[in-house]
Amino acid sequence: MKILFYFLFLISFHTYAQPNCNVYLYAGDTAQYKACLLSEQIQEYQFHRKFHEKFDEVLKICPNFAYAYREKSTAYLKSGDFITWKKLIDKAVELEWRTNLGYRGWCRYQFFRDYEGAIRDIEKLDSLANYDIGFGQNGDYHLNLAKGICYSAIGQKQKAIDIMKQQINTPNYEVGLYDYYQLGVTYFEIKDYQNALSCFEKQAKINALAENEYYKSKIFKILKNQDEANKCKNVAVKLYKDSKILFDPYTHHFNKVYWEEIENL
C-alpha cells in the first residue's frame, strides 16, 4: 500500500494538473478527497465569477486544499491583480511546496522580474527536493536555467554561467530551445567572445533565432571581421521577418532583441 501511495503521489505532484484524488483517499484524508472530487466538476472559465465561487465551496470543504488556492490565483495573475495572486499562491506554497514553490519562483522571474525572489524560491525547492526540480511553467527553461538568468540579471555573470553550464552538462538533460543563447549572451557580456560564439553556433543548430545572429554580428564587428558581421546581420534580418525570434505570449524573453536593434547593427 505504501508503494502504491508513493507512486500516486509522484504522478499527482510532478505533472501539475488536476490532482489525483485517490492520493488523498489512500492517505485517509477524506476532506481533501471530497474537495478534490468537487474541484473536478468545475468547468467554468477562470475569469468567470462562478469559477471562484465554486472553488470557494471547495475550500469550505477543505481549507487546506492547495490546488484550489493555486487555481484561484491564476486568474488574478493573468488580470494583473498581483497582490491577490501573491496572497493566494503563498497559501498554496505553504500547504504544498512540491507543486507550487517552483511555480511561484518561475512567476516571480517571468512576470515580475523579481530575480532575487525567484532565486530564493528555486534554491529552496532544490534544497527540499530529492528529484529533478524540472522546468518553468511554460516549458521554455529548466528552473536551473531560469536561476542562472536571474543571477545574470542581478549582475553575477560568472555565477550565472556556472549554473547554466552545470545544467546543460547534466547527464540525460535535453538542452532547451534557448539555453545556449542565454549562456552565449552571458559570455558576451563578460567579453568572452570565443565562448560566446561557440554557444551561438550550438544554438543555431538547435533553434535558429534572429537574436542569436544579432549577437554573432556584434561579436564579428568587435573582432574587426566586417564580412562575417554583415552575413550574420542579413541572416538575423531574414530570421526576424520569418518570425524566428524569442517569443512568449505573455511577456518578453530575457535578452530579447528588437527589430530596431537589428536594423542599427
N, C-alpha and C positions, 0 to 999 in steps of 0.2 A: 504493500500500500504506500509506503514512504517513497519508493522509487516512482510509482505512478504519479503521486502528488508532485514530486520534483520535476518530472517530465512535463506535466501540465503547467507547472509554474514557469518553466522556461518558455514554453510556447506562448503563454499569455504575456510575459514581461519582456521578451526580446524582439517581438514584432508588434509594434504598437498598433492596435486596432481595438475593436470591441473585446473586452476581456472574456476569457473562457470562464463562464460562470461555474463550471464544475470545480475549478480551483478552490472556490470558497466553500462549495458543498463538501468536498473531501477534507477540507480543513476544519469543518464543523462550524463555519461562520455563517449562520443562517441569515443574519441581517444583510451582509454583503451579497450573499447568494440571491436573496429576494430583490435587492436593489439592482443587481446586475441583470436579472431577468426582466425587470421593468424597463431598464435602460435599453435593452434590445428592441423594445417596441417603439422607440422614439424615432420617427422618420422625418420630422419637420426640419426645415432649413434653419441653419444656425442663427440667422438674424430674425427669425420669427419669434414672437412673444411666447407662443405655446411651447417652443423648444425649451426655453428657460423655465417655464412653469412646470413642464414635465420633469425636467432634471431637478427642480426644487422638490417635487414629490419623491423623486428617488432619494434625495438627501434627507427627507423626513423619515424614510425607512431606515437609512443608514447614513448618519452624518460623517462617517469615516470612509466613504466610498470615493477614493481618489479620482477615479475615472470621470465622475460627474463634475468635479471641480475643473479638471483639465478641459473637458468638453465645453463647459460654460466659458472658460477663459478664452478659448479660441476666437469666439465672436468678438470679444472686446479687443483682442489683439488686432484683428482684421479691421475693426471700425475705428481704431485709433484711441480707444479709451485704455491707455496703458496702465493707469493707476489701478483700475478694477482688474485688468488682466494680471497684474503683479500680485494682488491680494489672493486671487483665485489660484494661480499657478504655484504660489508659495505654499498654499494649503495642500495642494496636490503633492508637492515635493515632500512636505512634512509627513504626509501619510504614506507615500510610496516613492522612494527616491530612485528605484531602479528604472522606471519608465519615464520619470519626469525631470530628474536632475540634469541629464544631458540635453533634454529638450529645452529646458529653461536657459541653459548655457548657450545653446545654439541661437535661441531667440534674442538673447542679450547681444550676441555678436551680430546677427543678421539685421535685426530691426532697430536696435538702439545704439549700435556701435559702442556698447558698454564693454569694452575689451577686457578691462580688469575683472568685471563681474563674470564675464564668460569664462575667463581663465580660472577663476575660483571654482565655478561650478564644474567645469570639465576636470580639473585636477582633483576635486573632491570625489567626483564619480570614479575616477581612475583609482583613487586610494581605497574606495569601498568595494569596487567590483573585482571579482577574480575571473573575469572574462573580457573579451574584446569589447570595448565600450561602443564601438560601431560608428555610424555616420550621423551627420546632422539631419534635420527633419526633411529637407528637400533632396537629400542624397548626393549633393554636389561635392561635399568634402567629408572625409573621416573627421571625427571630432578632434583627433590629434592634429590634423592639418589645420582645422579651424583654430585650435590653440596656437599653433605656430603663426598663423596670420595675425592673431591678436597680439602676440609678443612683437611681431614686426610693426604693428600699428602703434605700439607704445614705445617704439624706438630700440627695442632689444633685438637687433637684427641677427646677431650671431646665434643667440639662443633660439630664435625663430628657425634659422637654417638647420640647427642641430635637431630640433624637434621634427621638422618636415622630413629631413633625410632619414631619421630613425624610423618614421612611419613608412616612408616609401620603400625602405630596405627591409621591412618586416617580412619574414618568410610567409609565403602564400598570400601576401597582400596584393590585391589588384589595383594598380595605380589608377587614380581617378582622372576625370576628364580635364581637370585644371591644375593638378598637383604640380607638375613640372613647371608650368607657367608661374605659379606663385613662388615657387622656390627660385626660379630664374630671376624674377623681378627683385627678390630679396638680395640675391647675389649682385645684381646690377646696382642696387642701392649702396652696397659697400664697395663698389668699384672692382669687384672680382669678375671681370668681363669674360674670361675664358670659361669659368664655371657657369656663368650666366648663359653664354652661347651654347654650351653643352646641354643645359636644361631646355633651352628653347628648341634645339634640334630634336630632342626627345619628345617634347610637347607636340611639335609639328607632325610627328609620326603617329601620335595617338589621337590628336584632335586639333586640326589646323584652325588657328584663330587669327583674326586681324591684329589683335593686341600683341600676340606673340611676334608677328613680323614687324610690328611697330618698334618693339624693343630691340629686335635684331638690327633694324635700320639705325637706331640711335647708337648702338654699340659700334657698328661698322663706321659710322660717321666719326665717332670718337677715335677709332683706330686708323683714321685717315684712308679708309677704303671706300671712296665715294661710289664706285661702280656697284659694289655689293649693297651699299646703303640704298641706292636708287632701286635696285632689284627688289629688295625687301619692302620698300615703300610701295612699289607697284603691286606686289603680292598682297600687302595689307589693304590697299585700296580695293582690289578685287574681292578679297575675302569679306571686307566690310559691306560691300554692295551685295554680296551673296548672303548677307546676314549670318556669317560665320564669326560670331562675336561672343563675348561673355554676356550671358543674358539670364535674368531671373524675372519672373512676372511680378514680384512684389517689391524688390529692392535692387540697388545697383551692386554688382560684384565689387569686392575689394580689388584695387588696382585695375579698375575699368578704364579703358581708353576710348575717347570720343572722336567723332569724325573730324572736328576742327583740329585736334591734335595731330591726326594722321596727315591732314592737308598741309599743316605747317611744318612737317618734318624738314 
